[in-house]
Each structure stands twice: as structure tokens, then as C-alpha cells.
Amino acid sequence: ILRRIWKNLLDHEPVSLDANFIKSGGDSLKAIIFADTLEIELKKFSNFEKFSLNLFIEKLLNENFFTLINFLTNETTENSFHSNKRIKLVDQS
């Protein structure tokens, strides 16, 4: 999910786990669009209700791709433990 949204907004995938959204061509408006799109995607999974948009946007603007993965892994683990669906945040391609 993360790579797809990143690519749709910036026209390229993150070059590494150290990739920074702003340094890769993102801005605050694209960060909001990213977070909103991600929230829509995550709501497709049952029992996923809570998602901290503000905290995600802060991390997207100030941290690297690896930090985003860790943040979302923790968020989705806490919020979807009753779900039978697995959330694929990052393709391994």
C-alpha cells in the first residue's frame, strides 16, 4: 500500500528505506493526500477504525520510509487484531 501511494503521488517509488518524502519531491498537500488515501485503504480491512492522521503526516514529513513502515505496522497490529485479513503495507518488490 505504501509504495503504491508513494508512487502515485511522486511518480516514483521510494529509492530506499531511508527515503524521505519531502526530499523525494513531496510537500504538505501531498502528505495530506497520502494520509487520506492510506486511511481509505486501511478502512477496507475489518475492525480497523483508529488511525492517527496527524501523527502519520508528521512522520511522513519528518521521517524516512522505514519509520513509516514501523509506525503503520504498530498501528495496524493494535487495531486489526480481530481481523482475518492481513494488511500488506509494503510489497517486497
C-alpha positions as CSV (number, residue, x, y, z in Angstrom):
1,I,0.0,0.0,0.0
2,L,2.7,2.5,1.0
3,R,4.8,2.0,-2.1
4,R,1.8,2.3,-4.4
5,I,0.5,5.5,-2.8
6,W,4.1,7.0,-2.8
7,K,4.5,6.2,-6.4
8,N,1.1,7.6,-7.4
9,L,1.9,10.9,-5.7
10,L,5.6,11.3,-6.6
11,D,5.8,9.3,-9.9
12,H,8.5,7.0,-8.4
13,E,8.8,4.5,-5.6
14,P,11.0,5.3,-2.6
15,V,14.6,4.6,-3.6
16,S,15.4,3.0,-0.2
17,L,14.2,2.6,3.3
18,D,16.0,5.8,4.1
19,A,13.9,7.8,1.5
20,N,12.4,10.9,2.9
21,F,9.0,12.1,1.4
22,I,9.9,15.8,1.3
23,K,13.4,15.2,-0.2
24,S,11.8,12.8,-2.7
25,G,9.6,15.6,-4.1
26,G,6.6,15.6,-1.7
27,D,5.1,18.5,0.1
28,S,2.5,19.1,2.8
29,L,-0.5,18.9,0.5
30,K,0.7,15.6,-1.0
31,A,1.3,14.4,2.6
32,I,-2.4,15.1,3.4
33,I,-3.5,13.3,0.2
34,F,-1.2,10.4,1.1
35,A,-2.6,10.1,4.6
36,D,-6.2,10.3,3.4
37,T,-5.6,7.7,0.7
38,L,-3.9,5.4,3.2
39,E,-6.8,5.8,5.7
40,I,-9.3,4.8,3.0
41,E,-7.2,1.7,2.1
42,L,-6.8,0.7,5.8
43,K,-10.6,1.0,6.4
44,K,-11.1,-1.7,3.8
45,F,-9.9,-4.1,6.5
46,S,-12.4,-5.1,9.1
47,N,-12.0,-3.8,12.7
48,F,-9.6,-1.1,11.6
49,E,-11.1,2.1,13.0
50,K,-8.4,4.1,14.7
51,F,-5.8,5.8,12.6
52,S,-3.8,8.8,13.7
53,L,-3.7,11.0,10.6
54,N,-1.9,13.9,12.3
55,L,0.8,11.6,13.7
56,F,1.2,9.8,10.3
57,I,1.5,13.2,8.4
58,E,4.1,14.3,10.9
59,K,6.1,11.2,10.4
60,L,5.7,11.4,6.6
61,L,7.0,14.9,6.5
62,N,9.9,14.4,9.0
63,E,11.0,10.8,9.0
64,N,12.1,8.2,6.5
65,F,10.2,5.4,4.7
66,F,11.4,2.7,7.2
67,T,9.9,4.8,10.1
68,L,6.6,4.9,8.2
69,I,6.6,1.1,7.9
70,N,7.3,0.7,11.6
71,F,4.7,3.2,12.6
72,L,2.0,1.6,10.5
73,T,2.9,-1.9,11.5
74,N,2.3,-0.9,15.1
75,E,-0.9,1.0,14.3
76,T,-2.4,-1.9,12.2
77,T,-1.3,-4.6,14.7
78,E,-3.1,-2.7,17.5
79,N,-6.2,-2.0,15.5
80,S,-6.8,-5.1,13.5
81,F,-6.0,-8.0,15.8
82,H,-9.5,-9.4,15.3
83,S,-9.4,-9.3,11.6
84,N,-8.9,-12.3,9.4
85,K,-7.5,-10.1,6.7
86,R,-3.7,-9.3,6.6
87,I,-2.7,-5.9,5.7
88,K,0.1,-5.8,3.1
89,L,1.7,-2.4,3.8
90,V,4.7,-2.8,1.6
91,D,5.4,-5.0,-1.4
92,Q,8.7,-6.7,-1.2
93,S,9.5,-5.9,-4.8
